[in-house]
Amino acid sequence: MPRKATTPAAQIAAQLDTAETLCNQRGRRLTPIRRKVLEILLRRQRSVKAYELLEEIREVQPGAAPPTVYRALDFLIAEGLIHRLDAVNAWAACMDAAGDPHDILVICTECGAVAEFSDPVLHRQLAKKVAGAGFVLDHHETELRALCNPCHQKTHAHPSAEKAAHKHAHQ
């Protein structure tokens, strides 16, 4: 069961105001539906699947269809207000949309918690390794799948819950 965030309402309101300001400065409009999607993601403070968003949106807009949510998500991504998390097929609010860009996202594969940070040196090293393998990074964010400390402790508290190691021969 996903855990609910404990972010105070005042903090969420301030983040929504920041998003509104950023959109206005860019000549863009944070419509009520876009604002509601962002609010849900800010409140949850974890990765959220599209169908979960749709369920919550339908509480305030009963006729909402999936394209409504996906259009809002596309807008919020384009404005740098949320992150698309390919590793878990979900979205999460950017908790510091007006701050420095984040190039590393760590996602808990158990509960969906997300940490965002920037490490330009590590990002350059990663780009160099990728280039050495004959590739070019085509996205400014790197996603890492991990377990947050509470989920890791819960998993290791019950040894039978541990998964078998997945091994490859790497060069």
N, C-alpha and C positions, 0 to 999 in steps of 0.2 A: 504494500500500500504506500503510495507516495506521501511524503511528509509535507505538511503545510508550512509555508514560510512564516516567520514572526516579524517581518519588516513592519515598522510602524506606519500607519496611514499617512502621517505627515511626510515621511521620507518618500513614499510612493508619489504623493501629490507633488512634491518638489521635483522628482524625476520626470513626471508627466509635464510639468510646467517647462522644464528644460527642453524636453522633446518638442513641445509646442513652439518654443522660442527658436530652436534650431530650424524647424520646418519653416517658420515664418521668415527667418533670415535667408533661407534658400528659395523663397517664393513657392513653397510647397504647402499643402494643407493637411493637417492631422485631423481627418474626419472623425466623427464619433465612433465609427466601427474600428478604425485604425487605432484610435486612442484606447478603446476597450480591449483590443487584442494586446496592445502594449501593457496596459494595466494588469491584465491577467498574468502575463509573463513576469512582470515586475513583482507581483504579489507571490507568485509561486517560487521564484528564485531557484529554479531548476529547469531542466529541459522539459518541454511539453510537446506532446504529439498533436498533430493537426486535429484529429477527432476529439481530443480533450478540449481544445480551444473551441471547436464548433459547438460542443455540448454547452459550454459556459456562455457562448455568444447567444445560443438559442434561448437561454433563460431571460435575456433582455430583448432579443429580436427573434421571436419564434420561427419566422419563415427563412432564417439565414440558411444559405446553401454553401457547400464546400468552396465554390469559386469565390464567394465573398471573403472567406477567411484567407484563402491563398492569395488573393489580390492584396489584402491588408498586409500579409506577411511579406510579399514581394516589395511593397512600398517601404515597410519598416526596415528591411534588409538594405534596400537601396539608400536609405537615409542614415544607415549606420546605427540604428537604434536597437537592433536585435541581431543575433547570430543564427545562421543556419548551421545545424550540427549534423553533418552527413554521417558521422560515426554512429549515431543513434537515431537517425531519421526524425529529428525534432528541432525545436527552436528554443532559444533562451534570450532573455532581455540582456542588452549590454548595460551593465550596472554603472558604467561611467561614460555615457555616450558623448558628453562634452569634453572628456579628458583625452589623454593620449591614446592612439590606436593600440589595439591588442593584437599580438601576432601569435599567441599561444593560448589555446583553450584546452582545459583538462575537464573531461566529462566522466562522472562516475557511472559505470555501466549497470550498477545495481539500482541506485535511487534517482539518478539523473542530475545530481548536483553539478554545478559548473563553476570552475575558477577561470578567470581571465587575467592574463598578464603579458607583459612585453619583455623580451630579452633579445635585443638586436644582435648581440654577439652570437648567441645560440642560433638565431634565425639565419645569420650569414653562414655559420658552420654547417647547418642543415642544408642550406641551398648549395653549398660547395660539395657536400657529400652526394646530394641528389644529382648535381651536374656531373660528378665523377662516375655516376652510374648511367650517364647518358640521358638524363632528364632535365627539365627546367620546371621549377615550381611555378604553378600558374595561379596560385591563390595566396593572398597575404596572410591567411591564418592557418596555423597548423593545429590539428586536433589530436589530442592524446586520450586514449581510453584508459581509465584507471579505476580504482576503488577509492572512495573517500575514506578517511580514517574510521568513522563509525561503521561503515559497511565492511571494511577490511577486518575490523575487530570482530564483528558479528560472524563473518564467514570463517575466520580462524578460530573462533570460540567453539565451533562445531566441526571437527575435522572431517566428518562424513560429508559435509557440504562442499569441501574443496574439490575443484575440478582437476581432472588429469592434465598434466603438463602437455603442451602442444609444442613439439620439437621439430625444427628444420635444421638442415645443414646450411649455415650461412657462410659467405665468403668474407 
